[in-house]
């Protein structure tokens, strides 16, 4: 049992050691990808990001309203 815990601990540390270089490398590739973009490409990407944001906001609003309804029902029961 103790051996398994030690193995998990070293495995977790190795993942933590790989995360910063991975993030740095992905940021470098993202920056390189953005350099040669034209204005039209920029506009398309901005529109896509706005669309994704609108979808996430709608999902959040639905969940928030659902939570408020549950709270109202609980208040009425008391």
VENGIGI-V444814 format. One record per residue. N is the residue number from 1. RES is the residue in three letters. PSI is psi in whole degrees, 0 to 359 (999 if undefined). NEAR is the number of other ideal C-beta (glycine too) atoms within 10 Angstrom. Layout:
<<N;RES;PSI;NEAR> <N;RES;PSI;NEAR>>
//
This chain:
<<1;UNK;316;4> <2;UNK;326;6> <3;UNK;320;7> <4;UNK;320;8> <5;UNK;320;8> <6;UNK;321;9> <7;UNK;317;10> <8;UNK;321;10> <9;UNK;316;10> <10;UNK;327;9> <11;UNK;319;10> <12;UNK;322;10> <13;UNK;320;10> <14;UNK;325;10> <15;UNK;319;10> <16;UNK;327;9> <17;UNK;332;9> <18;UNK;339;10> <19;UNK;310;10> <20;UNK;315;9> <21;UNK;324;9> <22;UNK;313;10> <23;UNK;320;10> <24;UNK;317;10> <25;UNK;319;10> <26;UNK;324;10> <27;UNK;322;10> <28;UNK;314;10> <29;UNK;322;10> <30;UNK;320;9> <31;UNK;319;9> <32;UNK;322;9> <33;UNK;327;9> <34;UNK;339;11> <35;UNK;308;6> <36;UNK;14;7> <37;UNK;139;12> <38;UNK;176;8> <39;UNK;322;7> <40;UNK;318;8> <41;UNK;319;11> <42;UNK;315;11> <43;UNK;320;11> <44;UNK;317;12> <45;UNK;321;12> <46;UNK;317;10> <47;UNK;319;10> <48;UNK;318;10> <49;UNK;322;10> <50;UNK;321;10> <51;UNK;315;10> <52;UNK;319;10> <53;UNK;319;10> <54;UNK;319;10> <55;UNK;315;10> <56;UNK;322;10> <57;UNK;320;10> <58;UNK;318;10> <59;UNK;319;10> <60;UNK;316;10> <61;UNK;318;10> <62;UNK;313;10> <63;UNK;320;10> <64;UNK;317;10> <65;UNK;320;10> <66;UNK;318;10> <67;UNK;318;10> <68;UNK;321;10> <69;UNK;318;10> <70;UNK;319;10> <71;UNK;318;10> <72;UNK;318;10> <73;UNK;319;9> <74;UNK;321;9> <75;UNK;321;8> <76;UNK;327;7> <77;UNK;333;6> <78;UNK;999;4>>
//
